[in-house]
């Protein structure tokens, strides 16, 4: 399969790529399929069933709202986050939605069914959408899986473990870290060079760079808004936002504290993930639950490493950072998983930490071997990390976990840059270990809120 950098970084909404973005995309695909095939006019009612992790934690992750607006034709990249809740409330109040944005059908709250203890065979995040006519006869039923990072596949694609139906022939294909390093050595290219050359298969270099800078713009806007938006996060945990107070404190200190740089990194991650937890606009990188790590480390490079450089040089560094991170994310997606429901949080925060570590290593001058080493350090020291969100909300421990992993990624990049790239454990072996660890991990520790912190912390 062929994966683009824009598959790994997609603009969407919080709080979860697999539980919010994925279900919205699946619902939209289902509704548009009815419209494209000319069947939408005969639909009188639709029903959505969510299974496994979606059914267990979907309420806290906003899955129900995402499904409803997806059926109305909303897209995660463009849906209005300021009217999101009000629109869903209005739909449920009048008991009617406009399928694919045009055809009115009856819809009630119980038309979204959450199966907390039942799963579909191919993946923990399974969904079935069904359309009925006025007599109650089934017109169409489709099964979809949200396989992490906002990727959605149907039952046919899931059987082949494909994330996108794209068989594009790339100039420099790779499916393992070893293959990527071999390409770099043979062609005398950096990892970002390889990714850029592959991206040119789909779009021009100008479009690639413009798209990457737009991804960065959304990341930066998310941080900025998170630094200034005070209050308490939605949900029963009543978690206060910490980013605004930390931002004010850092601005007042003016760099006099030796820990300031680390605090800025923490701030960037906290700001993003507090925005994500409140359903704000974020960039999936590679998931929403881990969305703060890549932007936090990239902010660190822009502010503390690249400060004073010409803007075109900074823009090039931003592009190379995101391209390199995407290459590592693709390897994680293809050889292990970026889904917390499949392998635990090692697949989300662990993969994001590896992406940010490798990306930073490249833009501070690391060789491909050093970049691979940095990514391996990032994933190795997140192996076994469980996904046990308290209350089914992407807040505890998710928000702090992003800040910790951001600092860890910077350290991994520095450690790798001090070596020559040779190391005992390869990135491929670390990813294989992550996949096997996830397979052995008990289901209750994989985004079900039925184990770990989720059962040992009293919800107030």
FILUMBA-625505 format. One line per field, with one value per residue (C-alpha): residue number from 1; residue in one letter; x negated, y, z. Coordinates in steps of 0.02 Angstrom, whole numbers, plus 32768, in hexadecimal, padded with zeros to 4 digits. Each point is the difference from the previous one (the first is absolute). Layout:
N
tilo <- (NUM ...)
guke <- (A ...)
px <- (X ...)
py <- (Y ...)
pz <- (Z ...)
//
This chain:
460
tilo <- (1 2 3 4 5 6 7 8 9 10 11 12 13 14 15 16 17 18 19 20 21 22 23 24 25 26 27 28 29 30 31 32 33 34 35 36 37 38 39 40 41 42 43 44 45 46 47 48 49 50 51 52 53 54 55 56 57 58 59 60 61 62 63 64 65 66 67 68 69 70 71 72 73 74 75 76 77 78 79 80 81 82 83 84 85 86 87 88 89 90 91 92 93 94 95 96 97 98 99 100 101 102 103 104 105 106 107 108 109 110 111 112 113 114 115 116 117 118 119 120 121 122 123 124 125 126 127 128 129 130 131 132 133 134 135 136 137 138 139 140 141 142 143 144 145 146 147 148 149 150 151 152 153 154 155 156 157 158 159 160 161 162 163 164 165 166 167 168 169 170 171 172 173 174 175 176 177 178 179 180 181 182 183 184 185 186 187 188 189 190 191 192 193 194 195 196 197 198 199 200 201 202 203 204 205 206 207 208 209 210 211 212 213 214 215 216 217 218 219 220 221 222 223 224 225 226 227 228 229 230 231 232 233 234 235 236 237 238 239 240 241 242 243 244 245 246 247 248 249 250 251 252 253 254 255 256 257 258 259 260 261 262 263 264 265 266 267 268 269 270 271 272 273 274 275 276 277 278 279 280 281 282 283 284 285 286 287 288 289 290 291 292 293 294 295 296 297 298 299 300 301 302 303 304 305 306 307 308 309 310 311 312 313 314 315 316 317 318 319 320 321 322 323 324 325 326 327 328 329 330 331 332 333 334 335 336 337 338 339 340 341 342 343 344 345 346 347 348 349 350 351 352 353 354 355 356 357 358 359 360 361 362 363 364 365 366 367 368 369 370 371 372 373 374 375 376 377 378 379 380 381 382 383 384 385 386 387 388 389 390 391 392 393 394 395 396 397 398 399 400 401 402 403 404 405 406 407 408 409 410 411 412 413 414 415 416 417 418 419 420 421 422 423 424 425 426 427 428 429 430 431 432 433 434 435 436 437 438 439 440 441 442 443 444 445 446 447 448 449 450 451 452 453 454 455 456 457 458 459 460)
guke <- (X X X X X X X X X X X X X X X X X X X X X X X X X X X X X X X X X X X X X X X X X X X X X X X X X X X X X X X X X X X X X X X X X X X X X X X X X X X X X X X X X X X X X X X X X X X X X X X X X X X X X X X X X X X X X X X X X X X X X X X X X X X X X X X X X X X X X X X X X X X X X X X X X X X X X X X X X X X X X X X X X X X X X X X X X X X X X X X X X X X X X X X X X X X X X X X X X X X X X X X X X X X X X X X X X X X X X X X X X X X X X X X X X X X X X X X X X X X X X X X X X X X X X X X X X X X X X X X X X X X X X X X X X X X X X X X X X X X X X X X X X X X X X X X X X X X X X X X X X X X X X X X X X X X X X X X X X X X X X X X X X X X X X X X X X X X X X X X X X X X X X X X X X X X X X X X X X X X X X X X X X X X X X X X X X X X X X X X X X X X X X X X X X X X X X X X X X X X X X X X X X X X X X X X X X X X X X X X X X X X X X X X X X X X X X X X X X X X X X X X X X X X X X X X X X X X X X X X X X X X X)
px <- (8000 7FCE 8010 7FEC 7FC1 80B0 8047 7F9D 8023 80B7 8061 8092 8057 7FEA 8002 7FD0 7FC7 803E 809E 8033 7FAC 800F 80B9 802A 7FA5 8053 80AE 7FE0 7FC2 809F 8073 7FA4 8007 80BD 8005 7F85 8062 80A7 804A 8006 80AF 804B 7FAB 8074 7F8E 7F49 7FB1 7F4B 7FB6 7F57 7F9F 7F69 7F9B 8076 8093 7FA2 7FBA 805D 8069 7F65 7FAA 8090 8023 80BD 7FF6 7F80 8070 8097 7FA5 7FA6 80A8 802D 7F67 7F86 7F45 7F88 7F8E 8087 808D 8024 7FC3 8058 80AE 7FDD 805D 8091 801F 8002 8077 8075 7FFF 802D 8083 805D 7FDA 7FCA 7F5C 7FD8 7FA9 7F68 8037 809B 807D 8065 8013 8044 7F77 8008 7F7B 8012 7FD8 7F4A 7FE5 7F65 7FCE 7F8D 7FD7 800D 7F7B 7FF6 7F7B 7F82 7FDA 8039 8048 808C 80A0 809A 8070 80AB 8081 80BA 8094 80A8 8040 7F6A 7FAC 7F43 7FBC 7F46 7F89 7F46 7F76 7F6D 7F69 7FA8 7F50 7FA4 7FCB 80A7 7FE7 80A1 800F 8095 800F 7FAB 7F69 7FF2 7FE8 7F65 7FC6 7FFD 8010 801D 802E 7F69 7F8B 7F9C 7F51 7F85 7F50 7FB5 8073 7FD8 805E 7F7C 7F7F 7F76 8046 800D 7F4C 7FC9 8057 7FAD 7F54 8015 8044 7F9D 80A4 8042 80A1 805D 7FBA 8048 80A9 8004 7FD4 808D 807A 7FDC 805C 80A3 7FE1 7F81 7F74 8050 80A3 7FA6 7FA5 809B 8062 7F7C 7FFA 80BE 7FF1 7F83 8073 808E 7F8A 7FC2 80B1 8033 7F71 802A 80B7 7FD7 7F8C 808B 809D 8024 8081 8028 7FFD 80A8 8033 801A 7F4B 8001 7F48 7FC4 7F9F 7F4B 7FB4 803C 7FB8 7F5B 7FF8 801A 7F7B 7F81 801C 7FE9 7F5E 7FB2 7F86 7FB1 8026 7F88 8098 8059 7FDB 8047 8097 801E 7FFE 807A 806D 8009 8039 807C 804D 801E 8047 8071 8045 8014 805A 807D 8028 7F97 7FA8 7F61 7F8B 7FFF 7F47 8010 809A 8062 7FD6 7F48 801B 7F97 7F56 7FCE 8038 7FAE 7F58 8010 8029 7F64 7F95 804C 7FF1 7F60 7F98 802E 8018 7FB3 7FF4 804B 80B8 7FE6 7F81 8079 808C 7F90 7FD5 80B9 8022 7F6D 8036 80B0 7FC6 7F86 8080 807D 7F85 7FEE 80BC 801C 7F89 805F 80A7 7FC7 7F9D 8058 8093 8029 80A6 8011 8092 7F8F 7F58 8018 7FB5 7F55 804B 8039 7F8A 7F73 800F 800F 7F67 7F9D 803D 7FD0 7F57 7FCE 8040 7FA0 7F64 8005 8018 7F71 7F8E 8014 7FD7 8086 7FB1 8006 80B5 802F 7FA5 805E 80A8 7FD2 7FD5 80A7 8067 7F95 801B 80BC 8014 808C 8058 80B8 8096 8073 8059 8058 80BA 7FE7 7FC0 7F60 7FC3 7FB3 7F79 7FFF 7FDA 7F6A 7FC3 7FE8 7F96 7F92 7FE9 7FD3 7F6E 7FD2 7FFC 7F87 7F8F 8008 7FCB 7F6E 7FC6 8005 7FA6 7F6E 7FE8 7FD4 80AA 7FCB 8064 8034 80BE 803F 809F 8048 7FE1 804C 809C 800E 7FF5 8086 8074 7FE2 8012 80A6 803A 7FD6 804A 80A6 8094 802F 7F60 8028 8072 8094 7FF5 8013 7F51 7F6C 8019 80B1 8039 7F8B 802B 80A5 8063 803F)
py <- (8000 80B4 807A 80BD 8078 8049 7F57 800A 80B9 8029 8095 7FCB 8015 7FBC 7FA0 7F61 7FD5 7F4E 8024 80AB 801F 7F4C 7FEA 80A8 7FCD 7F55 804B 807C 7F76 7F9D 8095 8034 7F4E 8003 80A5 7FCB 7F5F 8059 7FA9 8093 8035 7F5D 8007 8025 7FD2 7FD9 7FA1 7FFB 7F79 8019 7F6B 7FD8 8095 8075 7FBB 8000 80B1 8052 8072 804E 800C 8058 7F6E 8016 80B7 7FD7 7F7A 8073 808E 7F87 7FBF 80B5 800A 805B 7FE8 8004 807D 8082 7FE2 809A 7FD8 8098 7FC1 7F46 7FDC 8073 7FAD 7F52 8039 804B 7F60 7F96 807D 8001 7F46 801C 800E 802D 7F69 8035 80B3 7FF5 7F75 800A 7F5C 7FD7 7FF0 7FE5 7FEF 7F43 7FF3 8000 7F5E 7FE9 7F49 8008 7F46 7FC9 8011 7FE5 7F87 806D 808C 803E 80A0 7FB8 8053 7FC6 807F 7FCC 805E 7FD3 8032 8040 7F4E 7FD3 7F93 8004 805C 7FF8 7FCD 8023 7FD5 8075 7FFD 8099 7FBB 8091 80AE 8024 7F77 7FA5 7F5D 7F96 7F46 7FD4 8070 7FC7 7F4D 8035 8071 8095 80B2 8053 7FB7 804E 7F95 8093 7FCD 806C 8029 7FCD 7F81 7FC0 7F97 7FEC 806E 7F97 801C 80BB 8009 7F9C 807C 8091 7FAF 7FCC 80A8 806F 804A 8033 7FB3 80A1 7FFD 7F52 8033 809D 7FA0 7F86 808E 8046 7F69 804F 80BD 8086 8031 80AB 7FAE 7F89 808D 806C 7F70 7FDF 80B6 7FFE 7F6A 8064 8098 7F99 7FB4 80AD 8046 7F70 8026 80B9 7FE4 7F80 807C 8080 7F9A 7FEF 7F98 7F4A 7F76 7FB0 7F5D 7FC3 8009 80BF 800A 80B6 8043 801C 8049 80B6 800E 7FB1 8074 809A 7FC4 7FDF 80AA 8055 7FA2 8035 7F6E 8017 7F51 7F75 7F8F 807B 7FA5 7F5D 805D 804B 7F52 7FC4 8097 7FE0 7F4C 802C 808A 7F8B 7F72 806F 8041 7F4F 7FCC 808D 7FCE 8088 8003 7F98 7FA7 7F43 7FD8 7F6C 7FFC 807E 7FB3 801D 80A1 806E 7FAD 8028 80B8 8015 7FC3 8062 809D 7FDD 7FF8 809E 8067 7FC3 7FB3 805E 80AB 808B 7F9B 8042 7FD4 7F97 7F97 7FEA 7FD0 7F7E 7FBA 7FF3 7FA1 7F8A 7FE3 7FD0 7F94 7FA0 7FE8 7FBF 7F7E 7FBB 8007 7F9E 7F79 7FF7 7FF7 7F7A 7F91 8015 8074 80B3 7FCC 8003 7F88 7F84 800A 807B 80AE 7FC2 8008 80B4 805E 7F86 8017 80BD 8005 7F9D 8073 809E 7FBA 7FCC 80A1 806D 7F99 8022 80BD 8010 7FAC 7F47 7F7C 7F83 7F7F 807A 802C 7F48 7FEE 8094 7FB8 7F57 8050 805B 7F62 7F8C 8066 8002 7F44 7FB6 80A7 7FDC 8064 8013 80A9 802D 8015 7FD8 80B2 8031 8061 7F93 7FC4 8035 80BA 7FF1 7F69 806C 807D 7F77 7FAE 80A7 8019 7F4A 8017 8092 7F99 7F6D 8071 8045 7F53 7FC0 809A 7FDE 7F53 7FC3 7FAD 7F50 7FAC 7F53 8010 803A 8063 7F6A 7F91 8081 800D 7F42 7FFC 8086 7F9A 7F61 805A 8046 7F54 7FBC 8094 7FDE 8050 8065 8065 802F 8098 7FAF 805D 7F58 7FF3 805E 80B5 7FFC 7F8F 803D 80B9 8036 806B 809D)
pz <- (8000 7FE5 8090 7FF7 8083 7FFB 8032 80A2 8022 7FE5 8041 806A 80A7 80AF 806A 7FA1 7F51 800D 8065 7FBB 7F57 7FC4 802A 7FAF 7F62 7FFE 8017 7F75 7F8B 8024 7FE0 7F62 7FC0 800D 7FA3 7F79 7FDE 7FF4 8098 8078 7FCD 8041 80AB 8091 8091 8024 808F 803B 8071 8053 8041 806C 803A 7FA3 8061 80A6 7FFD 7F71 806F 804F 7F57 7FA7 7F8B 8003 7FCE 7F7A 7FB4 7FFD 7FA9 7F8C 7FC6 7FDC 7F8F 8072 7FE8 8096 7FA9 7FE4 807C 806A 80B0 8048 7FCE 8010 80A2 7FDA 7F57 804C 8088 7F7E 7F99 8096 8039 7F5A 7FE5 7F4D 7FA3 7F4D 7FB7 7F99 8022 7F94 8024 80A2 8061 80AB 8082 80BB 8086 8008 7F46 8036 8060 806D 8014 8096 8008 7F4B 7F7A 7F45 7FBF 7FA3 807D 80AC 7FB1 7F97 7FC1 7FA1 7FA7 7FC1 7F98 7FFF 7F94 803F 8018 806C 7F7E 7FFA 7F69 8024 8089 8003 807B 801E 8070 804A 8002 8052 7FD0 7FAD 7F7E 7FD1 7F9F 7FD0 8020 7F5B 801E 80B5 7FC8 7FA2 808F 7F8C 803E 7F58 7F57 7FAB 7F98 7FBB 7FCB 805F 7FC4 80A7 8053 80AF 807D 8088 8053 7FB4 7F51 8020 803A 7F68 7F8C 8059 7FF2 7F4A 7FC4 8079 803F 80A9 8042 7FDB 7F4E 7FE6 8043 7F96 7F63 8023 8022 7F53 7FBB 8039 7FFD 7FD2 8075 8017 8034 8076 8057 8007 804A 8084 8031 8010 8074 8066 7FFF 804B 8080 8032 8009 8070 8077 8001 8025 8086 8056 8011 801C 80B9 805D 8020 7F80 7FD2 8050 80B1 8037 800C 7FCC 8002 7F6C 8034 7F62 8018 80B0 7FCA 7F69 806D 8079 7F76 7FB1 80A9 8026 7F5B 7FF5 80AA 803F 7FC4 7FE8 7F8E 7F5D 8042 8042 7F54 7FB3 8085 7FDD 7F45 801C 808A 7F96 7F6C 8066 8066 7F5C 7FC4 80A0 7FE8 7F4C 7FAE 7F59 8004 7F8A 800E 8019 7FEF 8072 8064 80A7 7FD7 7F9E 8072 7FEC 7F4D 800B 80AB 7FC0 7F5E 8064 8067 7F62 7FB5 809F 8051 7F75 7F62 8051 7F98 7F5F 7F5C 7FED 7F63 805E 8091 7F88 7FAF 80AB 802D 7F5F 801C 80B5 7FCE 7F6E 806D 8089 7F81 7FC0 80B0 801C 7F60 803E 80A5 7FA5 7F86 8077 80A7 8023 802F 804F 80BD 7FF2 7FA8 805A 808F 8011 7FC7 7F52 8015 8074 7FDB 7F44 8011 8070 7F7E 7F75 805D 8038 7F51 7FB3 807B 7FE5 7F45 800E 807C 7F81 8023 7F7E 7FCA 8074 8092 7FD6 8001 80A7 804A 7FC8 804A 80A7 7FFC 7FE7 806A 809D 7FE9 7FE7 8068 801C 8020 7FC9 8097 7FF3 80A1 7FE0 7F49 7FE7 7FA7 8099 8088 7FE4 7F49 800E 8075 7FA0 7F65 8061 8048 7F55 7FAF 8077 7FE7 7F43 800E 8070 7F86 7F70 8064 8037 7F4D 7FBD 8075 7FB5 7F52 7FDF 802C 808A 803A 7FEF 7F57 7FE4 7FA6 8097 8075 7F93 7FF6 80BE 800D 7F92 8063 80A7 7FC6 7FCC 80AC 805E 8057 7FA9 809A 7FEA 7F4C 8003 8056 80A7 8057 8048 8048 8033 7FBC 808E 8087 7FF7 804A 7F87 8057)
//
